[in-house]
Amino acid sequence: LLLTAGLWGTETANYALVNMKIGQLAVHIADNASRIGDTSTLQNRKIYESDINDVIYGAQIQGGPGIGLYDNGRVIISSLQVRDAPAGGGEEQYIHWQRCRGAKAVASSYGDEGDVLADGMGRNGSEVIAQSGDAVIFVEISYTYQPLISANFMGSLDISSTASFTVRDDRDLSQIYQRDATNPD
């Protein structure tokens, strides 16, 4: 009985630690992705595909080797922006671009690249929206917890987390650039 209680406590503590790591990773990825881009005083900051790749690789390093973020989960980074609606219907929120990595087969809970969103991104009642001429970086992580001892101690093994940050610099929102078009990232 004592051994079972000890093992259950260890598994519960590890689950809580991994859950916290996944939440912090979502925040770090959103923060890092909201800051990327070339610095220039003459034009808006351009972002490159290699910048996004660096953010995705950095998440793997920040997560550490213990959780296997991309082996057991999926990270989806979306850029929520505003554009003019067709036929002069005002403005609409849409996902301008989206990048992901990870072996877990899961799609974004909020839509795919190019989708128009009626209420922004996020849980019902807590959606975030982009302002005109600005972007919000929205990150979703879906992860399957890998037990230390046994899955019998835990209920659901799925962990998910979201985070968002507004882009804090003037950024060229028109596209994602390639540093070398002959050798794209």
Solvent accessible surface area in square Angstrom, and as a share of the most:
residue,aa,sasa,rsa
1,L,193,0.96
2,L,156,0.78
3,L,133,0.66
4,T,75,0.44
5,A,56,0.44
6,G,41,0.39
7,L,62,0.31
8,W,131,0.46
9,G,31,0.29
10,T,68,0.40
11,E,0,0.00
12,T,52,0.30
13,A,63,0.49
14,N,28,0.14
15,Y,45,0.17
16,A,58,0.45
17,L,90,0.45
18,V,12,0.07
19,N,62,0.32
20,M,114,0.51
21,K,70,0.30
22,I,0,0.00
23,G,22,0.22
24,Q,94,0.42
25,L,6,0.03
26,A,0,0.00
27,V,61,0.35
28,H,79,0.35
29,I,1,0.01
30,A,0,0.00
31,D,29,0.15
32,N,53,0.27
33,A,2,0.02
34,S,1,0.01
35,R,133,0.48
36,I,24,0.12
37,G,20,0.19
38,D,55,0.29
39,T,109,0.63
40,S,44,0.28
41,T,137,0.80
42,L,171,0.85
43,Q,105,0.47
44,N,78,0.40
45,R,47,0.17
46,K,52,0.22
47,I,3,0.02
48,Y,28,0.11
49,E,22,0.10
50,S,24,0.15
51,D,18,0.09
52,I,3,0.01
53,N,64,0.33
54,D,97,0.50
55,V,12,0.07
56,I,13,0.07
57,Y,124,0.47
58,G,22,0.21
59,A,1,0.01
60,Q,75,0.33
61,I,109,0.55
62,Q,87,0.39
63,G,1,0.01
64,G,23,0.22
65,P,141,0.89
66,G,72,0.70
67,I,9,0.04
68,G,19,0.19
69,L,5,0.02
70,Y,18,0.07
71,D,112,0.58
72,N,35,0.18
73,G,0,0.00
74,R,53,0.19
75,V,1,0.01
76,I,11,0.06
77,I,1,0.01
78,S,0,0.00
79,S,1,0.01
80,L,0,0.00
81,Q,9,0.04
82,V,26,0.15
83,R,90,0.33
84,D,112,0.58
85,A,16,0.13
86,P,106,0.67
87,A,113,0.88
88,G,76,0.73
89,G,57,0.55
90,G,44,0.42
91,E,101,0.45
92,E,32,0.14
93,Q,26,0.12
94,Y,22,0.08
95,I,0,0.00
96,H,44,0.20
97,W,13,0.05
98,Q,29,0.13
99,R,66,0.24
100,C,61,0.37
101,R,100,0.36
102,G,19,0.18
103,A,75,0.58
104,K,45,0.19
105,A,107,0.83
106,V,54,0.31
107,A,75,0.58
108,S,17,0.11
109,S,92,0.59
110,Y,51,0.19
111,G,17,0.17
112,D,81,0.42
113,E,93,0.42
114,G,38,0.36
115,D,57,0.30
116,V,77,0.44
117,L,20,0.10
118,A,102,0.79
119,D,95,0.49
120,G,10,0.10
121,M,0,0.00
122,G,13,0.12
123,R,180,0.66
124,N,148,0.76
125,G,76,0.74
126,S,62,0.40
127,E,56,0.25
128,V,46,0.27
129,I,92,0.47
130,A,2,0.02
131,Q,115,0.51
132,S,75,0.48
133,G,70,0.67
134,D,41,0.21
135,A,0,0.00
136,V,9,0.05
137,I,0,0.00
138,F,7,0.03
139,V,0,0.00
140,E,14,0.06
141,I,2,0.01
142,S,21,0.14
143,Y,3,0.01
144,T,42,0.24
145,Y,1,0.00
146,Q,87,0.39
147,P,44,0.28
148,L,110,0.55
149,I,72,0.37
150,S,32,0.21
151,A,50,0.39
152,N,144,0.74
153,F,46,0.19
154,M,33,0.15
155,G,68,0.66
156,S,80,0.52
157,L,46,0.23
158,D,87,0.45
159,I,6,0.03
160,S,89,0.57
161,S,23,0.15
162,T,68,0.40
163,A,14,0.11
164,S,37,0.24
165,F,63,0.26
166,T,65,0.38
167,V,7,0.04
168,R,114,0.41
169,D,64,0.33
170,D,112,0.58
171,R,17,0.06
172,D,29,0.15
173,L,41,0.20
174,S,78,0.50
175,Q,87,0.39
176,I,29,0.15
177,Y,44,0.17
178,Q,67,0.30
179,R,129,0.47
180,D,70,0.36
181,A,89,0.69
182,T,126,0.73
183,N,110,0.57
184,P,82,0.52
185,D,85,0.44
